[in-house]
């Protein structure tokens, strides 16, 4: 038996306690979207960011074109730019999107899964 530190490179991306705490702050419907989209995973076993079949990235499975559009809308609100490859930014983005009634951008979201 051995203790594995949360920043151990062998598990980095598979267990990110700080990211999990951010996920738990999301509305349940947003948490469900993350579960369906990626199983709460942002990285593959080789450390690269997971990709969807249509070119989506990461834990929230966001396309670059969607991320660019979201960032444009955020800038109009005076908010900061978010990076598509950063899992914490993706959590911030999905939280912002759900608060701005943009959850329909995820195909796994259903109106019955709200709030």
C-alpha positions, 0 to 999 in steps of 0.5 A: 500500500502507498499514498498517492498524492493528488498531484502525482503525474500518474493520476493527474487529470484523473483525479483533480480534487480542486476541479471536482470541488468546482464541479460540485458548485455547478447546477445539477443539470450542468453536472449531468451534462459533464457526466454525459459528455465526458464522464467528468474526464478532461484528459486521456491516459496519455495526458492529452485532452480528450476529443469528441468525434466532432472535434469537441475538447475536454470535460465539457466537450466544447468545439473551438467555434463554440468556445470562440463564440462564447468568449465573444459573448463573455467579452461583451459582458466585460468578462475574461477570455477562457481557454478551451484546453483548460479544464477549470476554464471549461467549468467556468464556461459551462457555469456561465453558459447555464446562467445565461440560458445557453445550455441548449448548446450541449446536445446532452442537455434536456429541459427536464434536466434543469435547473 
